[in-house]
Amino acid sequence: MIKIVHHRNKCIGCNACVEAAPKRWGISRRDGKAVLVNGIEKKGIYTIDLQDWELEENLKAKQNCPVKIIEIIKL
């Protein structure tokens, strides 16, 4: 399993994560920032635990993020 951590308050809304992993990431129509689909928010940081089969595309999302606000932790 993996855990994705998204520091949304630092997001610049560039869409790089959505292009890499469109099933897990979206862009908010309200503020134009990235949204971690089904992520749980705590103090502005969103997290979700996922199966390993989602690792590859989310690693691409992490690597493509210009402000480096996506963390992936192997559980």
Sequence and secondary structure as in RCSB ss.txt:
>XXXX:A:sequence
MIKIVHHRNKCIGCNACVEAAPKRWGISRRDGKAVLVNGIEKKGIYTIDLQDWELEENLKAKQNCPVKIIEIIKL
>XXXX:A:secstr
 EEEEEEGGG     HHHHH TTTEEE TTT  EEETT EEETTEEEEEE GGGHHHHHHHHHH TT  EEEEE 
